[in-house]
Amino acid sequence: MTDTGPAAQKLHAALTALQQNRPDAAREAAELALEGFSTANDRTGAAAAHQVLAITHIMGNRLDDAMAHIDAAIPLRETTGDWEGVASLWQERFELCVRMGDLPAARAAGEQHVGAAEQTGDADALAHALHQLAQVVLQLGDDAAAEALVQRGLFSLDRPGAERGRAALQLMFATVWMQRKDFDKALSHAKQGLDLGRQAKNRQAEVDALQHIGTIHALRGEYNTAQKVLEEVLVGRELMKDVEGRANVLRELAGVEFSIGLHEEAFDRLDYAIRTLREAENWIGEITVLQLMQAMGDEHERPDKAMAAARALVPAAAATGDREAEAAAHFALATRIAGTGDLLGAKRAFEAAHDIQQGLGLSHEAAVSAGMMGQVLVAAGEVDEGLALLKGSLAQLDALGSEAADTVREILAELSPPSAS
C-alpha cells in the first residue's frame, strides 16, 4: 500500500499557503498532493486536493480550470459516501456557474446540491440549498418552481429555533409575489419575515425584511412610506458595516426620492453609493451606479452629474481589467464631451478608445473610433488630418463589409465638395 504521508503533508502545506494568501504556492503543493493521492488511489485525499486547486484557480480568476477540478472531485467524494463533502462541492459549482453567468447550469448544480444536502440530514443546510436554488429559478422566470422550493424549505424548518432560516425563506416568498406583481401578498410575506427575524433576534434578518418592505411600498407607489422604511434600513446597514448592502439601499432610496421630486437628495444618495462601492473596490457595482447617475443626470437636466459620472466610468472600467470595457467608456465619454463643444477633448477621448481597440485587434470598433476622431478634427478646423482619418476609417469599414461604411461615406461626401469641372 502506497504511503500517503507525503501527499498529506503537501496538502497541509497547500492549505497553509491558502491561509497566507499565497495561491501560487498553494497550487504547486496541491498538485503534488493530488499526484500522490491519485497514485495511492486515496479518493478522499484526491478530492480534497482537487478542491484546493479549484480555490487557487478561482483566486486567479481561472474559472474554467476551477470548474474542471470541482467536476473531478465530485465523483470521488460520492464514492466515499461523504455527503457533506459532496454538498460542499455542488455548492461551489453552483456559485461558479452564477459567477460565470450560466444560470441554467447553476440551476442544475443547485438541484444536485439540494439532493446532496438531503442525504446529510441537515435541515438547515437543505433549507439554504433550497433558498439559493429558488433565487436562480426565479431569475430564469420559473416562479412556480421557486414557490415550490420555498414551501419545501419552510416545511424542512418547521421547528422551534429555525426562525432565522424561515425568515429568509419568507423574504424569498415575498420576492416571488413581487415578480408576479401581487404586492399585497408580497408585503404579507415580507412582514412575516420581519416578525421571524425579530423572534430570532437577528439584526441582519430584520434589516433584510425591512428592505423588502420598503421596496414593496415603492412598487405600490407609496413613496413617502418607502422612503421612511428605507432610511431605517440604511441606518441598519451602516451599523452592521454592510458596505454592499449600504450601496444597494442608497440606490433604492435614490429611486424613491427621484419619484417624489427630491432630486438633489437623490443625486447625493447616488454619490454616496458610488463612493461606497469604490472604497469596497466593487468596480462592477460602481459602474452600474455610475451608469444610473448618467441616465438620471440626462433625465433631470443635470449635465454636470452626467459628465462627472461619464468621466468616473473610465477608471472604474480600467480597474476591472476589461480593456474592451475601458475602451467603450472612453468612447462614450468622447461622445458626451463632443456634445459640449470641447472638440479637442473629444478627440483625445476617441483616440484613447481607438488605441485600446487597435491593440486588442478590434478592427471594426477601432475604425469607428477613427472616423469619430476625424469628424471632430474637421469640426475643430484641422481639416486635412480629419479627412485623412475619415478616409482611413472608410477603407477599413469597407474591407470589413460593415454597414457603418455607408455613414462614413455620406459624411465624407458632405465634407468634400465636388471638384470643379
C-alpha positions, 0 to 999 in steps of 0.5 A: 500500500502506497504511503500517503504521508507525503501527499498529506503533508503537501496538502497541509502545506497547500492549505497553509499557503491558502491561509497566507494568501499565497495561491501560487504556492498553494497550487504547486503543493496541491498538485503534488498532493493530488499526484500522490493521492491519485497514485495511492488511489486515496479518493478522499485525499484526491478530492480534497486536493482537487478542491484546493486547486479549484480555490487557487484557480478561482483566486486567479480568476481561472474559472474554467480550470476551477470548474474542471477540478470541482467536476473531478472531485465530485465523483470521488467524494460520492464514492466515499459516501461523504455527503457533506463533502459532496454538498460542499462541492455542488455548492461551489459549482453552483456559485461558479456557474452564477459567477460565470453567468450560466444560470441554467447550469447553476440551476442544475448544480443547485438541484444536485446540491439540494439532493446532496444536502438531503442525504446529510440530514441537515435541515438547515443546510437543505433549507439554504440549498433550497433558498439559493436554488429558488433565487436562480429559478426565479431569475430564469422566470420559473416562479412556480418552481421557486414557490415550490422550493420555498414551501419545501424549505419552510416545511424542512424548518418547521421547528422551534429555533429555525426562525432565522432560516424561515425568515429568509425563506419568507423574504424569498416568498415575498420576492416571488409575489413581487415578480408576479406583481401581487404586492399585497401578498408580497408585503404579507410575506415580507412582514412575516419575515420581519416578525421571524427575524425579530423572534430570532433576534437577528439584526441582519434578518430584520434589516433584510425584511425591512428592505423588502418592505420598503421596496414593496411600498415603492412598487405600490407607489407609496413613496413617502412610506418607502422612503421612511422604511428605507432610511431605517434600513440604511441606518441598519446597514451602516451599523452592521458595516454592510458596505454592499448592502449600504450601496444597494439601499442608497440606490433604492432610496435614490429611486424613491426620492427621484419619484417624489421630486427630491432630486438633489437628495437623490443625486447625493444618495447616488454619490454616496453609493458610488463612493461606497462601492469604490472604497469596497473596490466593487468596480462592477457595482460602481459602474452600474451606479455610475451608469444610473447617475448618467441616465438620471443626470440626462433625465433631470437636466443635470449635465454636470452629474452626467459628465462627472459620472461619464468621466468616473466610468473610465477608471472604474472600467480600467480597474476591472481589467476589461480593456474592451470595457475601458475602451467603450467608456472612453468612447462614450465619454468622447461622445458626451464631451463632443456634445459640449463643444470641447472638440479637442477633448473629444478627440483625445477621448476617441483616440484613447478608445481607438488605441485600446481597440487597435491593440486588442485587434478590434478592427471594426470598433477601432475604425469607428473610433477613427472616423469619430476622431476625424469628424471632430478634427474637421469640426475643430478646423484641422481639416486635412488630418480629419479627412485623412482619418475619415478616409482611413476609417472608410477603407477599413469599414469597407474591407470589413463589409460593415454597414457603418461604411455607408455613414462614413461615406455620406459624411465624407461626401458632405465634407468634400465638395465636388471638384470643379469641372 
